[in-house]
């Protein structure tokens, strides 16, 4: 276990916003989780920071990283066990090398396996749980357990893991024979062409309403390019907010509220957050 005190969290969020945290704890093996939760009170499990907006004041919170849990192993019964800290890009390379598929549609989603499982990430009609059979978790009430996906309350961009703040240690995948490289490369190109990857961002800000798209609503409400300080509604993909310089946490919050208000007034639709917001007291919104 490695602990860094009074650490600036700005580099750990894809939006490049963040204050000074009490500590950042790197877990080096799963057994250390028992000790950590004897030590910490307020905590947040940090993945790759690709959907996490962190307050830029002093943060009375312990951040926990599982990035050092990064093994991919072949198991019995053709399971592939992937630890929480593995990046999806790394896992995609493993699938390509071993000619295993079924998740090509989610190629290019930024994030760790633990984070993607936590939120039931997906794209182009595929979710990560399409190929997950069970998940290895740490629960403060039970310790380390393995739970089948049928017991995890899967729904659009959420799970019981997220609801209860359980810790994803790893997941057992059952993949298809054959990797569709053309499909995988197509999704990478679509992300490059359609997403504002040239600026710091947190991916989709809002969940898609039923039978509609948040990006369409925001675009038709003439909010593309709307800006507060250095945070802007992306011209390329209006469900992305982009940091055009030195954006502040408070300006991001103001822009989120403005977009929600405009969409509510114009369409009578209440947009729900997809990203996670961490307050200065450690409380999480959309968690």
Protein Blocks (a to p, Z undefined) as FASTA:
>chain_A
ZZdehiafklmpfklpacddfbdcddfbfklmmmmmmmpmcdcddfehpacccdfbdcdd
ddddfklmccdcddehhiacddfklcfklmmmmmmmnopahjlmmgoiacdfklmmmnop
aeehiafklmcfbdcdddfklopadddfklnopaehiafklmnopacfbdcddddehiaf
klmmmmmmmmmmmpcfkbccehjfbdcdehiafklmmmmnopghiaehjbccdfklmmbc
cdfbjacfklmmmmmmmmmmmmmmmnopacddfbdcddfkopaehZZ
